[in-house]
């Protein structure tokens, strides 16, 4: 939690008889008590007509100290949305690659892949999927040759890249 504190400059500007600050800004500065966090002060500043950046304005003027830089809540939301979109894209890519690999291993092993199909259900993360691909390559190499296994891996890797 960010709890802004008044600086010495702020205390000087709030001294009796000092009127160098705009009334709304002065009122917000008076409210800074070391107990209210930046989000609450931002709401109060907005209520005083100072807008969303009122706390940043006090900090820029050197009137308050913030223990950590303020983070715009909207940028945090956007970062979370981007992260969720990337995770969803990676999950779709994994599912697509898994179905592609299942189809390919079925064609290459022609009826000898039943246990691989069952194990594919457990391949729900990238690392587990890659372990399953290794197992498929071993099985393909046993029933065919190393070149076919390498071709399988290359095609599955291509499917993973999208």
C-alpha positions as CSV (number, residue, x, y, z in Angstrom):
1,X,0.0,0.0,0.0
2,X,1.3,3.4,-1.0
3,X,1.0,5.9,1.8
4,X,2.2,9.4,0.7
5,X,3.8,11.7,3.3
6,X,4.2,15.5,3.3
7,X,7.7,16.9,2.6
8,X,9.3,19.7,4.4
9,X,8.4,22.0,1.5
10,X,4.7,21.0,1.9
11,X,4.8,21.8,5.6
12,X,6.3,25.3,4.8
13,X,3.6,26.0,2.2
14,X,0.9,25.0,4.7
15,X,2.1,27.3,7.4
16,X,-0.3,30.0,8.5
17,X,-0.3,33.0,6.1
18,X,1.0,31.0,3.2
19,X,-1.3,31.0,0.1
20,X,1.0,29.9,-2.7
21,X,-1.1,26.9,-3.6
22,X,-4.5,26.7,-5.4
23,X,-7.2,26.1,-2.8
24,X,-8.2,22.7,-4.1
25,X,-4.5,21.6,-4.2
26,X,-4.0,23.0,-0.7
27,X,-7.0,21.1,0.6
28,X,-5.7,17.9,-0.8
29,X,-2.3,18.5,0.6
30,X,-3.8,19.1,4.1
31,X,-5.6,15.7,3.8
32,X,-2.2,13.9,3.2
33,X,-1.7,12.5,6.7
34,X,0.5,9.4,6.3
35,X,-2.5,7.1,6.8
36,X,-4.5,7.4,3.6
37,X,-3.1,5.5,0.6
38,X,-2.6,7.0,-2.8
39,X,-5.8,5.5,-4.3
40,X,-7.9,7.1,-1.6
41,X,-6.1,10.5,-2.0
42,X,-6.7,10.2,-5.8
43,X,-10.4,9.8,-5.2
44,X,-10.5,12.7,-2.8
45,X,-8.5,14.8,-5.3
46,X,-11.0,13.9,-8.0
47,X,-13.8,15.0,-5.7
48,X,-12.0,18.3,-5.2
49,X,-12.0,18.8,-9.0
50,X,-8.3,18.1,-9.4
51,X,-8.7,15.1,-11.7
52,X,-7.1,11.6,-11.7
53,X,-3.5,12.8,-11.6
54,X,-3.8,15.0,-8.4
55,X,-1.5,12.8,-6.3
56,X,1.1,12.7,-9.1
57,X,0.9,16.5,-9.3
58,X,1.7,16.8,-5.6
59,X,4.6,14.5,-6.0
60,X,5.9,16.4,-9.1
61,X,5.8,19.6,-7.1
62,X,7.8,18.0,-4.4
63,X,5.1,18.3,-1.8
64,X,4.7,14.6,-1.0
65,X,6.9,11.6,-1.0
66,X,5.7,8.3,-2.4
67,X,7.5,5.1,-1.1
68,X,7.0,3.5,-4.6
69,X,6.1,5.1,-7.9
70,X,2.4,5.3,-8.6
71,X,1.1,2.8,-11.0
72,X,-1.8,3.8,-13.2
73,X,-4.6,1.3,-12.5
74,X,-5.5,1.2,-16.1
75,X,-2.0,0.2,-17.2
76,X,-2.2,-2.7,-14.7
77,X,-5.5,-3.8,-16.2
78,X,-4.1,-3.5,-19.7
79,X,-1.0,-5.6,-18.7
80,X,-3.3,-8.2,-17.1
81,X,-5.4,-8.3,-20.3
82,X,-2.3,-8.7,-22.5
83,X,-1.0,-11.4,-20.2
84,X,-4.4,-13.3,-20.3
85,X,-4.5,-12.9,-24.1
86,X,-1.0,-14.3,-24.5
87,X,-1.9,-17.2,-22.2
88,X,-5.1,-18.0,-24.2
89,X,-3.1,-17.8,-27.4
90,X,-0.5,-20.2,-26.0
91,X,-3.2,-22.6,-24.8
92,X,-4.9,-22.6,-28.3
93,X,-1.5,-23.2,-29.9
94,X,-0.9,-26.1,-27.6
95,X,-4.3,-27.6,-28.3
96,X,-3.9,-27.2,-32.1
97,X,-0.4,-28.7,-32.0
98,X,-1.6,-31.6,-29.9
99,X,-4.4,-32.4,-32.3
100,X,-2.0,-32.1,-35.2
101,X,0.5,-34.4,-33.5
102,X,-2.2,-36.9,-32.7
103,X,-3.2,-37.0,-36.3
104,X,0.3,-37.3,-37.5
105,X,1.4,-40.1,-35.0
106,X,-1.8,-42.0,-35.9
107,X,-0.8,-41.9,-39.6
108,X,2.8,-42.8,-38.9
109,X,2.1,-45.7,-36.5
110,X,-1.1,-46.9,-38.2
111,X,-2.9,-48.6,-35.4
112,X,0.0,-48.9,-32.9
113,X,-0.7,-45.6,-31.1
114,X,-3.5,-46.4,-28.7
115,X,-1.4,-45.9,-25.6
116,X,0.0,-42.7,-27.0
117,X,-3.6,-41.4,-27.5
118,X,-4.4,-42.2,-23.9
119,X,-1.2,-40.5,-22.7
120,X,-2.0,-37.4,-24.8
121,X,-4.8,-36.6,-22.4
122,X,-2.2,-35.9,-19.7
123,X,-0.2,-33.5,-22.0
124,X,-2.0,-30.4,-20.7
125,X,1.1,-28.1,-20.3
126,X,3.9,-27.3,-22.7
127,X,6.4,-29.4,-20.8
128,X,4.1,-32.4,-20.6
129,X,3.3,-32.1,-24.2
130,X,7.0,-32.0,-25.1
131,X,7.5,-35.2,-23.0
132,X,4.7,-36.8,-24.9
133,X,6.3,-35.7,-28.2
134,X,9.6,-37.4,-27.1
135,X,7.7,-40.6,-26.4
136,X,6.1,-40.4,-29.8
137,X,9.5,-39.9,-31.4
138,X,10.8,-43.0,-29.6
139,X,7.9,-45.1,-30.7
140,X,8.1,-43.9,-34.3
141,X,11.8,-44.6,-34.4
142,X,11.1,-48.1,-33.0
143,X,8.6,-48.9,-35.7
144,X,10.2,-47.0,-38.6
145,X,13.5,-45.0,-38.4
146,X,15.1,-41.9,-36.9
147,X,14.4,-39.8,-40.0
148,X,10.7,-40.3,-39.7
149,X,10.9,-39.5,-36.0
150,X,12.9,-36.3,-36.8
151,X,10.3,-35.3,-39.4
152,X,7.5,-35.8,-36.8
153,X,9.3,-33.6,-34.3
154,X,10.0,-30.9,-36.9
155,X,6.4,-30.8,-38.0
156,X,5.1,-30.7,-34.4
157,X,7.6,-27.9,-33.6
158,X,6.3,-26.0,-36.6
159,X,2.7,-26.4,-35.4
160,X,3.7,-25.1,-31.9
161,X,5.2,-22.0,-33.5
162,X,1.9,-21.4,-35.1
